[in-house]
């Protein structure tokens, strides 16, 4: 099996994850700190698509943005979680998460190239909503440090998987990349409407 087939199979499996399973507090999952943090971003299509799409999109950006994207993603996640853990209410989190998927899809579909300051800020803002959801849904009694380490590892893994697919797609017809972006945007729109 070649790399492209393996990557597409992995992406297909990730896309079949249940949205509801990403929210452990809602369905009674109490895996403990690290494992719970690790699973949260991997079990929800909203989190998976946003992080993978940002990684994918970043490959066609400036060198600084390409290198900095994982840091912008993790930085936004940590800030969002800290806001939740600080007891500050953040309105419209689920809408923000859905819109991040939609807008990341649009960025891919249009093959938009943004200045690093704009792209980095946009990515970090997208991820604040995701981080807030992760922080707010940490299981009671979990270690904050272990939980955060888990979601940081998962976030980086998903982002780098998206980057890997983005690198492979540099050799493919741009229409395929645009179509993938369109699919992500449609899913984001469905999440926002649902």
C-alpha positions as CSV (number, residue, x, y, z in Angstrom):
1,X,0.0,0.0,0.0
2,X,1.5,3.4,-1.0
3,X,1.6,6.4,1.3
4,X,-1.3,8.2,-0.4
5,X,-3.6,5.2,0.1
6,X,-2.6,4.8,3.7
7,X,-3.1,8.5,4.4
8,X,-6.5,8.6,2.6
9,X,-7.6,5.5,4.6
10,X,-6.5,7.1,7.9
11,X,-8.4,10.3,6.9
12,X,-11.5,8.3,6.1
13,X,-11.4,6.5,9.5
14,X,-10.9,9.8,11.3
15,X,-13.9,11.3,9.5
16,X,-16.2,8.5,10.7
17,X,-15.6,9.4,14.3
18,X,-18.8,10.5,16.2
19,X,-19.2,14.2,17.0
20,X,-20.8,13.4,20.3
21,X,-17.9,11.2,21.4
22,X,-15.6,14.3,21.5
23,X,-17.4,15.6,24.5
24,X,-16.5,13.3,27.4
25,X,-18.4,15.3,30.0
26,X,-21.6,14.8,28.0
27,X,-21.4,11.0,27.7
28,X,-19.8,10.0,30.9
29,X,-16.3,9.2,29.8
30,X,-13.8,9.5,32.6
31,X,-10.5,8.2,31.2
32,X,-8.3,10.2,33.6
33,X,-6.1,13.1,32.7
34,X,-3.7,12.3,29.8
35,X,-5.9,9.7,28.0
36,X,-9.0,11.9,28.3
37,X,-7.1,14.9,26.9
38,X,-5.6,12.7,24.1
39,X,-8.9,11.3,23.1
40,X,-11.0,14.5,23.1
41,X,-9.7,16.0,19.9
42,X,-9.4,12.7,18.1
43,X,-13.0,11.6,18.7
44,X,-14.9,14.5,17.3
45,X,-15.1,15.3,13.6
46,X,-15.3,19.1,14.5
47,X,-11.9,19.0,16.2
48,X,-10.4,16.6,13.8
49,X,-11.3,18.5,10.7
50,X,-10.3,21.9,12.0
51,X,-6.9,20.9,13.1
52,X,-6.2,18.7,10.1
53,X,-7.5,21.4,7.7
54,X,-5.3,24.0,9.3
55,X,-2.3,21.7,8.9
56,X,-3.2,21.0,5.3
57,X,-3.8,24.7,4.5
58,X,-0.5,25.8,6.2
59,X,1.6,23.8,3.7
60,X,0.9,26.3,0.9
61,X,1.6,29.4,3.1
62,X,4.8,31.4,3.6
63,X,7.7,29.6,5.3
64,X,7.0,31.4,8.5
65,X,3.3,30.4,8.5
66,X,4.1,26.9,7.5
67,X,6.6,26.5,10.4
68,X,4.5,28.4,12.9
69,X,1.1,26.9,12.2
70,X,1.5,24.0,14.8
71,X,2.5,26.6,17.4
72,X,-0.5,28.9,16.6
73,X,-2.8,25.9,16.9
74,X,-1.4,24.7,20.2
75,X,-1.1,28.3,21.5
76,X,-4.8,29.0,20.8
77,X,-5.8,25.7,22.3
78,X,-3.9,26.4,25.6
79,X,-5.3,30.0,25.8
80,X,-8.8,28.7,25.3
81,X,-8.4,26.0,27.9
82,X,-7.0,28.5,30.3
83,X,-10.0,30.8,29.8
84,X,-12.3,27.8,30.7
85,X,-10.2,26.8,33.7
86,X,-10.2,30.4,34.9
87,X,-14.0,30.3,35.1
88,X,-14.5,32.9,32.4
89,X,-17.6,32.3,30.2
90,X,-17.1,32.3,26.5
91,X,-20.3,32.6,24.5
92,X,-20.8,30.8,21.1
93,X,-18.1,28.2,21.5
94,X,-19.8,25.5,19.5
95,X,-20.6,28.0,16.8
96,X,-17.0,29.2,16.8
97,X,-15.8,25.6,16.5
98,X,-18.2,24.9,13.5
99,X,-17.2,28.2,11.9
100,X,-13.5,27.3,12.2
101,X,-14.2,24.1,10.3
102,X,-16.1,26.0,7.6
103,X,-13.6,28.8,7.2
104,X,-10.6,26.3,7.2
105,X,-12.4,24.5,4.4
106,X,-12.9,27.8,2.5
107,X,-9.2,28.7,2.9
108,X,-8.3,25.3,1.4
109,X,-10.9,25.5,-1.4
110,X,-9.9,29.0,-2.5
111,X,-6.2,28.2,-1.9
112,X,-6.0,31.4,0.0
113,X,-2.6,32.7,0.9
114,X,-2.6,35.0,3.9
115,X,0.1,37.2,5.5
116,X,1.6,35.3,8.4
117,X,0.2,37.8,11.0
118,X,-3.3,37.4,9.6
119,X,-3.1,33.7,9.1
120,X,-1.5,33.1,12.5
121,X,-4.0,35.3,14.3
122,X,-6.9,33.6,12.5
123,X,-5.6,30.1,13.4
124,X,-5.0,31.0,17.0
125,X,-8.6,32.5,17.3
126,X,-10.1,29.3,15.7
127,X,-8.3,27.2,18.3
128,X,-9.3,29.3,21.3
129,X,-12.8,28.0,20.8
130,X,-11.6,24.4,20.5
131,X,-9.3,24.8,23.6
132,X,-12.2,26.3,25.6
133,X,-14.3,23.3,24.8
134,X,-11.5,21.0,25.8
135,X,-10.9,22.9,29.0
136,X,-14.6,23.1,30.0
137,X,-15.1,19.4,29.4
138,X,-12.2,18.1,31.5
139,X,-13.4,15.3,33.7
140,X,-13.6,16.1,37.4
141,X,-10.6,14.9,39.3
142,X,-8.3,14.8,36.2
143,X,-4.9,16.2,36.4
144,X,-4.9,19.6,34.6
145,X,-1.3,19.1,33.5
146,X,-1.8,15.5,32.3
147,X,-5.1,16.5,30.5
148,X,-3.4,19.5,28.8
149,X,-0.4,17.3,27.8
150,X,-2.9,14.8,26.2
151,X,-4.7,17.3,24.1
152,X,-1.5,19.1,23.1
153,X,-0.1,15.8,21.8
154,X,-3.3,14.9,20.0
155,X,-3.6,18.4,18.5
156,X,0.0,18.3,17.2
157,X,-0.6,14.8,15.8
158,X,-3.7,15.8,13.9
159,X,-2.1,19.0,12.6
160,X,0.9,17.2,11.4
161,X,-1.3,14.5,9.7
162,X,-3.0,17.3,7.9
163,X,0.3,18.8,6.9
164,X,1.4,15.4,5.6
165,X,-1.7,15.1,3.4
166,X,-1.0,18.7,2.3
167,X,2.5,17.8,1.2
168,X,1.2,14.8,-0.8
169,X,-1.4,17.0,-2.4
170,X,1.2,19.5,-3.7
171,X,1.8,16.9,-6.4
172,X,-1.8,16.4,-7.2
173,X,-4.2,18.3,-9.4
174,X,-5.3,21.5,-7.6
175,X,-8.9,20.6,-8.3
176,X,-8.6,17.7,-5.8
177,X,-7.3,20.1,-3.2
178,X,-10.2,22.6,-3.9
179,X,-12.7,19.7,-3.7
180,X,-11.3,18.5,-0.3
181,X,-11.6,22.1,1.0
182,X,-15.2,22.3,-0.3
183,X,-16.1,19.1,1.5
184,X,-14.6,20.4,4.7
185,X,-16.5,23.7,4.3
186,X,-19.8,21.9,3.7
187,X,-19.2,19.7,6.8
188,X,-18.5,22.9,8.8
189,X,-21.7,24.5,7.5
190,X,-23.6,21.4,8.5
191,X,-22.1,21.5,12.0
192,X,-23.0,25.3,12.3
193,X,-26.6,24.6,11.2
194,X,-27.0,21.6,13.5
